[in-house]
């Protein structure tokens, strides 16, 4: 009877140890999937790359902004042209 209890205790402790290892591995994977760790793995390595990316981002924003502004002015010009045409 004592042997059976000892075997069961040994199996339980082994199972606990395996579960603890699995939990530790899952926690490590969860930490590696955080946004900060992802950025650390994929960020540009050189300052020049970061600067080029920043400049390209600013150029893209300025182009988008100018496109939006020109569309507003274009609509106003079309409305003015239609209004002057209707006045004839």
N, C-alpha and C positions, 0 to 999 in steps of 0.2 A: 504494500500500500504506500509506503514511504517512497519507494522507487517511482511509482506512477506519479505521485505528487511532484517529485523532483524533476521528472521528465516534462511534466506539464509546465512547471515553473520555468524550466530552461527554454522550452518552446515559446512561452509568453515573453520572456526577456529577449529572446532572439527576434521575435516578431516586433516588439517595441523598438529594438535597435534598428531594424530594417525600415520601420515606419518613420523613425526619426531621421534616418539618412534620406529617405524619399522626400520628407517635408523640407529638409535643408536644401536639397537639390531644387525643389519647386520654388522655394523662396529666392534662391540665387537666380533662377530663370526669370522670376517676376521682377527682381531688381534690374536684371539686364534688359528687360523690355520697357523700362521707364523712359519717358521722353528725353530726360537728361542724358542717360547712358546711350540712347540711340544717336543723339546729336554728337556725343563724344566719339562714337565710332564712325560717323559719316561726315563730320565737319571737314571743310577744306584744311589741308595741312599747312598751306603757305599763306602769308599775308597778302601776296599778290593775287591769289585766287579769291580771297575774301574781298579785296578791293574791286576786282573786276566784277564780281557778283553784285556788290553794292552799286557800282556805277550802272550796270545793266538794269538793275531794279529801278533805279531813279529814272533812267531813260524811258523805260517801259511805262512808269507812272506818268511821266510828263507827256508822252505820246497819247496815252489814254485820256488824260485830262484835256489836252488840246483837241482831241477828236470829239469829246463830249461838248466842249465849248463851241466848236465850229458847227456842230449839228444844230445847236440852239440858234446860232446866228443864221444859219441857212434856212431854218424854218421861218424865222422872222422876215428874211428877205423874200421868201416865197409868198408869205402872207401879204407883204407890202406890194409885191408885183401883182398878185391877184386883185388886191384892192384897187390899185391904179388901173388895171385892165378893166375892172367892172365900172370904174368911173367914166370910161370912154363912152 
